[in-house]
Amino acid sequence: MEKKIFDCVEMKREAQAILMAEYEARKNEFSSYVEFIHKTAATDPNILAFKEKISNRKI
């Protein structure tokens, strides 16, 4: 069997672990994990750029 170069499941787990660690360190700033995710996304330049890019696409 050929070894995978890119494992999307592992990448997702790592991203979630990083987010959870940041949330645990800052949980007193938010009422819930969902609020943390929404507020983090609203200020993340990469997410904002992605939203801008997809909002300008024509279907």
PyMOL Python script that loads the backbone (N, CA, C, O; Angstrom):
from pymol import cmd

cmd.read_pdbstr("""\
ATOM      1  N   MET A   1       0.835  -1.185   0.000  1.00  0.00           N
ATOM      2  CA  MET A   1       0.000   0.000   0.000  1.00  0.00           C
ATOM      3  C   MET A   1       0.884   1.255   0.000  1.00  0.00           C
ATOM      4  O   MET A   1       1.887   1.327   0.710  1.00  0.00           O
ATOM      5  N   GLU A   2       0.491   2.223  -0.802  1.00  0.00           N
ATOM      6  CA  GLU A   2       1.257   3.458  -0.919  1.00  0.00           C
ATOM      7  C   GLU A   2       1.000   4.364   0.283  1.00  0.00           C
ATOM      8  O   GLU A   2      -0.139   4.522   0.722  1.00  0.00           O
ATOM      9  N   LYS A   3       2.056   4.949   0.800  1.00  0.00           N
ATOM     10  CA  LYS A   3       1.928   5.852   1.954  1.00  0.00           C
ATOM     11  C   LYS A   3       1.319   7.183   1.506  1.00  0.00           C
ATOM     12  O   LYS A   3       1.719   7.765   0.497  1.00  0.00           O
ATOM     13  N   LYS A   4       0.345   7.642   2.285  1.00  0.00           N
ATOM     14  CA  LYS A   4      -0.280   8.929   1.987  1.00  0.00           C
ATOM     15  C   LYS A   4       0.689  10.065   2.291  1.00  0.00           C
ATOM     16  O   LYS A   4       1.390  10.044   3.303  1.00  0.00           O
ATOM     17  N   ILE A   5       0.720  11.039   1.418  1.00  0.00           N
ATOM     18  CA  ILE A   5       1.538  12.222   1.634  1.00  0.00           C
ATOM     19  C   ILE A   5       0.756  13.234   2.461  1.00  0.00           C
ATOM     20  O   ILE A   5       1.331  13.973   3.260  1.00  0.00           O
ATOM     21  N   PHE A   6      -0.557  13.261   2.263  1.00  0.00           N
ATOM     22  CA  PHE A   6      -1.411  14.233   2.927  1.00  0.00           C
ATOM     23  C   PHE A   6      -2.555  13.484   3.598  1.00  0.00           C
ATOM     24  O   PHE A   6      -3.287  12.741   2.945  1.00  0.00           O
ATOM     25  N   ASP A   7      -2.706  13.680   4.892  1.00  0.00           N
ATOM     26  CA  ASP A   7      -3.767  13.012   5.644  1.00  0.00           C
ATOM     27  C   ASP A   7      -4.713  14.083   6.182  1.00  0.00           C
ATOM     28  O   ASP A   7      -4.403  14.751   7.169  1.00  0.00           O
ATOM     29  N   CYS A   8      -5.862  14.244   5.536  1.00  0.00           N
ATOM     30  CA  CYS A   8      -6.776  15.321   5.919  1.00  0.00           C
ATOM     31  C   CYS A   8      -7.388  15.088   7.298  1.00  0.00           C
ATOM     32  O   CYS A   8      -7.703  16.052   7.995  1.00  0.00           O
ATOM     33  N   VAL A   9      -7.562  13.838   7.707  1.00  0.00           N
ATOM     34  CA  VAL A   9      -8.110  13.551   9.033  1.00  0.00           C
ATOM     35  C   VAL A   9      -7.113  13.985  10.102  1.00  0.00           C
ATOM     36  O   VAL A   9      -7.503  14.601  11.095  1.00  0.00           O
ATOM     37  N   GLU A  10      -5.854  13.677   9.917  1.00  0.00           N
ATOM     38  CA  GLU A  10      -4.825  14.079  10.874  1.00  0.00           C
ATOM     39  C   GLU A  10      -4.697  15.602  10.913  1.00  0.00           C
ATOM     40  O   GLU A  10      -4.534  16.183  11.986  1.00  0.00           O
ATOM     41  N   MET A  11      -4.770  16.247   9.751  1.00  0.00           N
ATOM     42  CA  MET A  11      -4.695  17.699   9.702  1.00  0.00           C
ATOM     43  C   MET A  11      -5.858  18.313  10.494  1.00  0.00           C
ATOM     44  O   MET A  11      -5.659  19.277  11.232  1.00  0.00           O
ATOM     45  N   LYS A  12      -7.059  17.764  10.345  1.00  0.00           N
ATOM     46  CA  LYS A  12      -8.227  18.254  11.072  1.00  0.00           C
ATOM     47  C   LYS A  12      -8.040  18.077  12.572  1.00  0.00           C
ATOM     48  O   LYS A  12      -8.337  18.989  13.344  1.00  0.00           O
ATOM     49  N   ARG A  13      -7.557  16.931  12.985  1.00  0.00           N
ATOM     50  CA  ARG A  13      -7.320  16.684  14.414  1.00  0.00           C
ATOM     51  C   ARG A  13      -6.316  17.674  14.997  1.00  0.00           C
ATOM     52  O   ARG A  13      -6.513  18.193  16.096  1.00  0.00           O
ATOM     53  N   GLU A  14      -5.250  17.931  14.264  1.00  0.00           N
ATOM     54  CA  GLU A  14      -4.236  18.881  14.734  1.00  0.00           C
ATOM     55  C   GLU A  14      -4.821  20.293  14.848  1.00  0.00           C
ATOM     56  O   GLU A  14      -4.569  20.993  15.828  1.00  0.00           O
ATOM     57  N   ALA A  15      -5.598  20.708  13.850  1.00  0.00           N
ATOM     58  CA  ALA A  15      -6.207  22.039  13.881  1.00  0.00           C
ATOM     59  C   ALA A  15      -7.169  22.160  15.066  1.00  0.00           C
ATOM     60  O   ALA A  15      -7.193  23.183  15.749  1.00  0.00           O
ATOM     61  N   GLN A  16      -7.953  21.119  15.302  1.00  0.00           N
ATOM     62  CA  GLN A  16      -8.888  21.137  16.421  1.00  0.00           C
ATOM     63  C   GLN A  16      -8.152  21.167  17.760  1.00  0.00           C
ATOM     64  O   GLN A  16      -8.593  21.842  18.690  1.00  0.00           O
ATOM     65  N   ALA A  17      -7.058  20.458  17.866  1.00  0.00           N
ATOM     66  CA  ALA A  17      -6.283  20.450  19.108  1.00  0.00           C
ATOM     67  C   ALA A  17      -5.699  21.837  19.385  1.00  0.00           C
ATOM     68  O   ALA A  17      -5.677  22.286  20.531  1.00  0.00           O
ATOM     69  N   ILE A  18      -5.231  22.507  18.345  1.00  0.00           N
ATOM     70  CA  ILE A  18      -4.685  23.856  18.501  1.00  0.00           C
ATOM     71  C   ILE A  18      -5.784  24.816  18.952  1.00  0.00           C
ATOM     72  O   ILE A  18      -5.581  25.613  19.868  1.00  0.00           O
ATOM     73  N   LEU A  19      -6.955  24.736  18.303  1.00  0.00           N
ATOM     74  CA  LEU A  19      -8.072  25.597  18.690  1.00  0.00           C
ATOM     75  C   LEU A  19      -8.521  25.334  20.120  1.00  0.00           C
ATOM     76  O   LEU A  19      -8.779  26.272  20.874  1.00  0.00           O
ATOM     77  N   MET A  20      -8.614  24.072  20.495  1.00  0.00           N
ATOM     78  CA  MET A  20      -9.062  23.737  21.845  1.00  0.00           C
ATOM     79  C   MET A  20      -8.063  24.237  22.886  1.00  0.00           C
ATOM     80  O   MET A  20      -8.468  24.717  23.944  1.00  0.00           O
ATOM     81  N   ALA A  21      -6.784  24.133  22.605  1.00  0.00           N
ATOM     82  CA  ALA A  21      -5.762  24.627  23.533  1.00  0.00           C
ATOM     83  C   ALA A  21      -5.873  26.143  23.687  1.00  0.00           C
ATOM     84  O   ALA A  21      -5.749  26.665  24.795  1.00  0.00           O
ATOM     85  N   GLU A  22      -6.105  26.849  22.581  1.00  0.00           N
ATOM     86  CA  GLU A  22      -6.267  28.300  22.663  1.00  0.00           C
ATOM     87  C   GLU A  22      -7.531  28.643  23.449  1.00  0.00           C
ATOM     88  O   GLU A  22      -7.530  29.566  24.264  1.00  0.00           O
ATOM     89  N   TYR A  23      -8.605  27.899  23.202  1.00  0.00           N
ATOM     90  CA  TYR A  23      -9.845  28.141  23.938  1.00  0.00           C
ATOM     91  C   TYR A  23      -9.641  27.908  25.433  1.00  0.00           C
ATOM     92  O   TYR A  23     -10.081  28.719  26.248  1.00  0.00           O
ATOM     93  N   GLU A  24      -8.989  26.826  25.797  1.00  0.00           N
ATOM     94  CA  GLU A  24      -8.759  26.520  27.212  1.00  0.00           C
ATOM     95  C   GLU A  24      -7.956  27.634  27.886  1.00  0.00           C
ATOM     96  O   GLU A  24      -8.195  27.964  29.047  1.00  0.00           O
ATOM     97  N   ALA A  25      -7.014  28.203  27.155  1.00  0.00           N
ATOM     98  CA  ALA A  25      -6.193  29.281  27.715  1.00  0.00           C
ATOM     99  C   ALA A  25      -6.973  30.583  27.860  1.00  0.00           C
ATOM    100  O   ALA A  25      -6.614  31.432  28.676  1.00  0.00           O
ATOM    101  N   ARG A  26      -8.049  30.748  27.065  1.00  0.00           N
ATOM    102  CA  ARG A  26      -8.788  32.016  27.050  1.00  0.00           C
ATOM    103  C   ARG A  26     -10.266  31.852  27.378  1.00  0.00           C
ATOM    104  O   ARG A  26     -11.051  32.769  27.138  1.00  0.00           O
ATOM    105  N   LYS A  27     -10.665  30.699  27.923  1.00  0.00           N
ATOM    106  CA  LYS A  27     -12.087  30.401  28.083  1.00  0.00           C
ATOM    107  C   LYS A  27     -12.829  31.387  28.972  1.00  0.00           C
ATOM    108  O   LYS A  27     -14.051  31.495  28.867  1.00  0.00           O
ATOM    109  N   ASN A  28     -12.130  32.111  29.847  1.00  0.00           N
ATOM    110  CA  ASN A  28     -12.814  33.091  30.690  1.00  0.00           C
ATOM    111  C   ASN A  28     -13.282  34.313  29.896  1.00  0.00           C
ATOM    112  O   ASN A  28     -14.053  35.122  30.412  1.00  0.00           O
ATOM    113  N   GLU A  29     -12.822  34.456  28.643  1.00  0.00           N
ATOM    114  CA  GLU A  29     -13.232  35.570  27.790  1.00  0.00           C
ATOM    115  C   GLU A  29     -14.525  35.292  27.026  1.00  0.00           C
ATOM    116  O   GLU A  29     -15.111  36.206  26.446  1.00  0.00           O
ATOM    117  N   PHE A  30     -14.973  34.032  27.023  1.00  0.00           N
ATOM    118  CA  PHE A  30     -16.102  33.622  26.188  1.00  0.00           C
ATOM    119  C   PHE A  30     -17.119  32.834  27.000  1.00  0.00           C
ATOM    120  O   PHE A  30     -16.775  32.178  27.984  1.00  0.00           O
ATOM    121  N   SER A  31     -18.380  32.908  26.573  1.00  0.00           N
ATOM    122  CA  SER A  31     -19.424  32.166  27.270  1.00  0.00           C
ATOM    123  C   SER A  31     -19.476  30.701  26.845  1.00  0.00           C
ATOM    124  O   SER A  31     -20.036  29.863  27.552  1.00  0.00           O
ATOM    125  N   SER A  32     -18.880  30.391  25.669  1.00  0.00           N
ATOM    126  CA  SER A  32     -18.893  29.017  25.171  1.00  0.00           C
ATOM    127  C   SER A  32     -17.814  28.832  24.107  1.00  0.00           C
ATOM    128  O   SER A  32     -17.219  29.796  23.627  1.00  0.00           O
ATOM    129  N   TYR A  33     -17.580  27.574  23.755  1.00  0.00           N
ATOM    130  CA  TYR A  33     -16.627  27.268  22.682  1.00  0.00           C
ATOM    131  C   TYR A  33     -17.136  27.824  21.357  1.00  0.00           C
ATOM    132  O   TYR A  33     -16.354  28.301  20.536  1.00  0.00           O
ATOM    133  N   VAL A  34     -18.438  27.760  21.156  1.00  0.00           N
ATOM    134  CA  VAL A  34     -19.030  28.280  19.914  1.00  0.00           C
ATOM    135  C   VAL A  34     -18.775  29.781  19.780  1.00  0.00           C
ATOM    136  O   VAL A  34     -18.419  30.261  18.703  1.00  0.00           O
ATOM    137  N   GLU A  35     -18.958  30.519  20.877  1.00  0.00           N
ATOM    138  CA  GLU A  35     -18.677  31.953  20.843  1.00  0.00           C
ATOM    139  C   GLU A  35     -17.201  32.199  20.530  1.00  0.00           C
ATOM    140  O   GLU A  35     -16.873  33.095  19.752  1.00  0.00           O
ATOM    141  N   PHE A  36     -16.318  31.414  21.128  1.00  0.00           N
ATOM    142  CA  PHE A  36     -14.878  31.526  20.853  1.00  0.00           C
ATOM    143  C   PHE A  36     -14.603  31.337  19.360  1.00  0.00           C
ATOM    144  O   PHE A  36     -13.867  32.120  18.759  1.00  0.00           O
ATOM    145  N   ILE A  37     -15.193  30.300  18.764  1.00  0.00           N
ATOM    146  CA  ILE A  37     -14.978  30.014  17.336  1.00  0.00           C
ATOM    147  C   ILE A  37     -15.486  31.179  16.485  1.00  0.00           C
ATOM    148  O   ILE A  37     -14.793  31.633  15.575  1.00  0.00           O
ATOM    149  N   HIS A  38     -16.684  31.657  16.779  1.00  0.00           N
ATOM    150  CA  HIS A  38     -17.250  32.759  15.991  1.00  0.00           C
ATOM    151  C   HIS A  38     -16.418  34.033  16.115  1.00  0.00           C
ATOM    152  O   HIS A  38     -16.152  34.692  15.110  1.00  0.00           O
ATOM    153  N   LYS A  39     -16.012  34.383  17.306  1.00  0.00           N
ATOM    154  CA  LYS A  39     -15.236  35.616  17.492  1.00  0.00           C
ATOM    155  C   LYS A  39     -13.824  35.480  16.929  1.00  0.00           C
ATOM    156  O   LYS A  39     -13.270  36.443  16.399  1.00  0.00           O
ATOM    157  N   THR A  40     -13.248  34.301  17.043  1.00  0.00           N
ATOM    158  CA  THR A  40     -11.926  34.063  16.462  1.00  0.00           C
ATOM    159  C   THR A  40     -11.993  34.174  14.937  1.00  0.00           C
ATOM    160  O   THR A  40     -11.135  34.798  14.312  1.00  0.00           O
ATOM    161  N   ALA A  41     -13.019  33.563  14.351  1.00  0.00           N
ATOM    162  CA  ALA A  41     -13.184  33.605  12.898  1.00  0.00           C
ATOM    163  C   ALA A  41     -13.430  35.026  12.412  1.00  0.00           C
ATOM    164  O   ALA A  41     -12.972  35.399  11.332  1.00  0.00           O
ATOM    165  N   ALA A  42     -14.145  35.815  13.192  1.00  0.00           N
ATOM    166  CA  ALA A  42     -14.474  37.181  12.791  1.00  0.00           C
ATOM    167  C   ALA A  42     -13.257  38.102  12.778  1.00  0.00           C
ATOM    168  O   ALA A  42     -13.307  39.186  12.197  1.00  0.00           O
ATOM    169  N   THR A  43     -12.159  37.677  13.416  1.00  0.00           N
ATOM    170  CA  THR A  43     -10.963  38.528  13.457  1.00  0.00           C
ATOM    171  C   THR A  43      -9.751  37.906  12.760  1.00  0.00           C
ATOM    172  O   THR A  43      -8.700  38.541  12.665  1.00  0.00           O
ATOM    173  N   ASP A  44      -9.886  36.686  12.280  1.00  0.00           N
ATOM    174  CA  ASP A  44      -8.764  35.999  11.631  1.00  0.00           C
ATOM    175  C   ASP A  44      -8.603  36.497  10.191  1.00  0.00           C
ATOM    176  O   ASP A  44      -9.531  36.362   9.394  1.00  0.00           O
ATOM    177  N   PRO A  45      -7.444  37.069   9.842  1.00  0.00           N
ATOM    178  CA  PRO A  45      -7.256  37.615   8.490  1.00  0.00           C
ATOM    179  C   PRO A  45      -7.405  36.561   7.387  1.00  0.00           C
ATOM    180  O   PRO A  45      -7.906  36.874   6.307  1.00  0.00           O
ATOM    181  N   ASN A  46      -6.987  35.336   7.636  1.00  0.00           N
ATOM    182  CA  ASN A  46      -7.118  34.286   6.621  1.00  0.00           C
ATOM    183  C   ASN A  46      -8.578  33.938   6.371  1.00  0.00           C
ATOM    184  O   ASN A  46      -8.986  33.756   5.223  1.00  0.00           O
ATOM    185  N   ILE A  47      -9.358  33.847   7.423  1.00  0.00           N
ATOM    186  CA  ILE A  47     -10.774  33.536   7.268  1.00  0.00           C
ATOM    187  C   ILE A  47     -11.500  34.694   6.611  1.00  0.00           C
ATOM    188  O   ILE A  47     -12.343  34.484   5.739  1.00  0.00           O
ATOM    189  N   LEU A  48     -11.182  35.908   7.017  1.00  0.00           N
ATOM    190  CA  LEU A  48     -11.803  37.077   6.394  1.00  0.00           C
ATOM    191  C   LEU A  48     -11.481  37.151   4.904  1.00  0.00           C
ATOM    192  O   LEU A  48     -12.353  37.476   4.099  1.00  0.00           O
ATOM    193  N   ALA A  49     -10.244  36.854   4.535  1.00  0.00           N
ATOM    194  CA  ALA A  49      -9.857  36.866   3.117  1.00  0.00           C
ATOM    195  C   ALA A  49     -10.591  35.776   2.346  1.00  0.00           C
ATOM    196  O   ALA A  49     -11.023  35.999   1.215  1.00  0.00           O
ATOM    197  N   PHE A  50     -10.735  34.605   2.949  1.00  0.00           N
ATOM    198  CA  PHE A  50     -11.457  33.509   2.303  1.00  0.00           C
ATOM    199  C   PHE A  50     -12.925  33.889   2.099  1.00  0.00           C
ATOM    200  O   PHE A  50     -13.481  33.668   1.023  1.00  0.00           O
ATOM    201  N   LYS A  51     -13.555  34.462   3.137  1.00  0.00           N
ATOM    202  CA  LYS A  51     -14.960  34.872   3.017  1.00  0.00           C
ATOM    203  C   LYS A  51     -15.130  35.925   1.927  1.00  0.00           C
ATOM    204  O   LYS A  51     -16.095  35.891   1.163  1.00  0.00           O
ATOM    205  N   GLU A  52     -14.191  36.851   1.863  1.00  0.00           N
ATOM    206  CA  GLU A  52     -14.235  37.881   0.820  1.00  0.00           C
ATOM    207  C   GLU A  52     -14.119  37.249  -0.565  1.00  0.00           C
ATOM    208  O   GLU A  52     -14.838  37.618  -1.494  1.00  0.00           O
ATOM    209  N   LYS A  53     -13.217  36.306  -0.684  1.00  0.00           N
ATOM    210  CA  LYS A  53     -12.991  35.640  -1.970  1.00  0.00           C
ATOM    211  C   LYS A  53     -14.246  34.891  -2.424  1.00  0.00           C
ATOM    212  O   LYS A  53     -14.646  34.994  -3.583  1.00  0.00           O
ATOM    213  N   ILE A  54     -14.863  34.143  -1.519  1.00  0.00           N
ATOM    214  CA  ILE A  54     -16.021  33.352  -1.943  1.00  0.00           C
ATOM    215  C   ILE A  54     -17.278  34.220  -2.101  1.00  0.00           C
ATOM    216  O   ILE A  54     -18.173  33.873  -2.872  1.00  0.00           O
ATOM    217  N   SER A  55     -17.348  35.328  -1.386  1.00  0.00           N
ATOM    218  CA  SER A  55     -18.529  36.190  -1.529  1.00  0.00           C
ATOM    219  C   SER A  55     -18.522  36.920  -2.871  1.00  0.00           C
ATOM    220  O   SER A  55     -19.575  37.330  -3.361  1.00  0.00           O
ATOM    221  N   ASN A  56     -17.347  37.083  -3.461  1.00  0.00           N
ATOM    222  CA  ASN A  56     -17.234  37.763  -4.744  1.00  0.00           C
ATOM    223  C   ASN A  56     -17.338  36.822  -5.938  1.00  0.00           C
ATOM    224  O   ASN A  56     -17.295  37.276  -7.082  1.00  0.00           O
ATOM    225  N   ARG A  57     -17.472  35.528  -5.698  1.00  0.00           N
ATOM    226  CA  ARG A  57     -17.586  34.571  -6.803  1.00  0.00           C
ATOM    227  C   ARG A  57     -18.962  34.615  -7.409  1.00  0.00           C
ATOM    228  O   ARG A  57     -19.965  34.791  -6.718  1.00  0.00           O
ATOM    229  N   LYS A  58     -18.992  34.454  -8.699  1.00  0.00           N
ATOM    230  CA  LYS A  58     -20.267  34.384  -9.412  1.00  0.00           C
ATOM    231  C   LYS A  58     -20.554  32.934  -9.751  1.00  0.00           C
ATOM    232  O   LYS A  58     -19.686  32.191 -10.209  1.00  0.00           O
ATOM    233  N   ILE A  59     -21.789  32.561  -9.513  1.00  0.00           N
ATOM    234  CA  ILE A  59     -22.177  31.161  -9.781  1.00  0.00           C
ATOM    235  C   ILE A  59     -22.746  31.046 -11.178  1.00  0.00           C
ATOM    236  O   ILE A  59     -23.131  29.956 -11.601  1.00  0.00           O
TER     237      ILE A  59
END
""", "prot")
cmd.dss("prot")
cmd.show_as("cartoon", "prot")
cmd.util.cbc("prot")
cmd.orient("prot")
